[in-house]
């Protein structure tokens, strides 16, 4: 059995959850590395140091996950789940994510199923870091960036705060999307400016709450009726104002058959809500700096917006807008239906998957996709690649019609009559899939691989994507390995060892093919992204 390592995160860096309460409403001290649970029969202790987690992000996610289980499930279930988590080190996917503070996905489930008696708890809820919708919602109003390129073109990008203590970054948009992105940002700045103006006013007048002109900066002892409170806040009626003030701890006084408050009570209630919003603002930042600020209740389907309380756009608002929940989604309201006649449902992370698929189908290199998506490790691209063989086959057919493909197939297409080219391409590129050093256009549904996976050994169905750094690095690694094997096989054949000849022949083909592949990648006369058949 593999020895379980102890956590290498500094002992003082434990993500304390304070005191939490279990399902029986009994307190549990969750502030340190060891938690003692309230079990009726036995002593149950959870020692998080035994999980062997190295990255602070993963440790925080796991701790929060266990804290949620303590509050909602039995002690036995918590203990069993914790024991299963000790097998994390056996997962290659976990070790990769732990090394870069990345995000775990469903591959962890499939790997841990190999553990005896493993129960598939909802481990897919473990996330190592705030995901990309948070980066977007945390964008500041001065986010517009332009970059003039050597060819005279101007790129447009959106500046955002880096996550996981990474430096701030600028995400540039594709050239064709530049006018749309610029217009979208300007519209957002215009629509959200009133809430930023409210926030700026309160920053310039500490201790006072923003109110419409009629009530702004009046003496705090000025009496206000419930009708005035409703008008100042934008509530639908005086009864709503009365209830809101009661929720905030203020009771009206009765005079002359009317209910009265002091303006100071109203402003105190407003400032208490603004203080809650400010808890989401990092130290040293101002609320007025952020782009996605809206009046409180702005997205509520029934209540009126409350202008004096600027709040952030939340993920739940995005979810309701795209998927539905408290109200109807945008697809329901506009009657945009899928092939089955049901409204589309697009999770907030869906566009990210969609754009990554477009990049993959466009043969953008893994390194460029990772940089564009803001990832530390190119291996994380795999979770976002949903391209099948048929879409990639279509891409190959289009490339064969252009100057973006070189080799015998491209030369054959040029020689064919225009009317015959499409049928030839459909037959030749019915499907395609990526390999570790390029792309294979063999249709495996018709026959197994005739080269037995030896793509570089002169296979006519294998093609290179010039400039793909991941493919180049793998080709260089394979070349070193096969050169060593060729030397060994050659020496063995010279010594008269039986059956050494086929090994010399095979490794010779691999070395020759890999050298040609590396030469293509390093050829300055071939444009990056060109598909080359060697």
Buried (B, 14 or more C-beta within 10 A) or exposed (E): EEEEEBBEBEEEEBBEBEEBEBBEEEEBEBEEBEBEBBBEEEEBEBBBBBBBBBBBBBBBBBBBBBBBBBBEBBBEBBBBBBEBBBBBBBBEBBEBBBEBBBBBBEBBBEBBEEEEEBEEBEBEEBBBBBBBBBBBBBBBBEBBEEEEEEEEEEBBBBBBBEBBEEEEBBBBBBEEEBEEBBEEBEEBBEBBBBBBBBBBBBEEEEEBBBBEEEBBEBEBEEEBBBBBBBBBBBBEEBEBBBEBBEEBEBEBEEEEEEBBBBBBBBBBBBBEBBEEBBEBBEEEBEBBBBBBBBBBBBBBEEBBBBBBBBBBBBBEBBBBBBBBEEEBBBBBEEEEEEEEEEBBBBEBEEEBBEBBBEBBBEBBBBBBBBEBBBBBEBBBBEBBBEBEBEBBBBBBBEBBBEEBBBBEBBEBBEEEEEEEBEEBBEEBBBBBBBBEBBBBBBBEEEEEEEBEEBBBBBBBBBBBBBBBBBBBBBBBEBBEBBBEBBEBBBEBBEEEEEEBEEBBBBBBBBBBBBBBBBEBBEEEEBEEBBBBBB
